[in-house]
Amino acid sequence: MRAIRFFEDWVVIGSFAVIVIVTFVNVLSRYIFKASLAFSEELTINFLVVMTMMGAVVGIRLGAHLGFTYLVENAKGQVRWIMLITGTVLIVLFLAVLLIWGGEMTIAQAIRGRATPSLGIPQWLFTLSIPLAGLLGILRSIQALRTSLNEDTSAEAVVERLASEAAPTIDASEFSAGVRSDVSSDVQGGRK
């Protein structure tokens, strides 16, 4: 699962980096050379779709999507269990539609040899993110259900989990050791 997490994260990061770089270069080109790059919009839109689809999967993994959690968090026993399973089934059905129809669209584009207008990149390479996000989203939704059934889903627990995944944990001994070295360098004249 670590490899899948790595893939999801770096697809989002890479897509965002391409969007930022291409847009920045296009803006510079317009102001310096008074000419717009024809392919910039094509790349930006296609990578925005890729980033959105994979970003949604990352959001499922992190439990970061908006939702009406008050009822689920305050429900007890069988009622909570039914609500969690019903919600997950609905999400999985939606993602299955993305998987199936996105897969059909990707295959159709590959068979027809459809390419992007400016650069001639096969369009199916970008469209592949739709069924892939459907598949990974189903996987992450089922994982989230298992976690929700077995763990505390209160707001405090969710915030703590998100914080632990978003930032590396610092051991208290590492922090105090770093503070002591800074204090000793101040005493020795390292900082003024």
Salt bridges, closest charged atoms under 4 A:
GLU8 OE1 - ARG61 NH1 2.79
GLU8 OE2 - ARG140 NE 3.07
ASP9 OD1 - ARG61 NH2 2.91
GLU165 OE2 - ARG161 NH1 3.88
ASP182 OD1 - ARG191 NH2 3.35
ASP186 OD1 - ARG191 NE 3.87
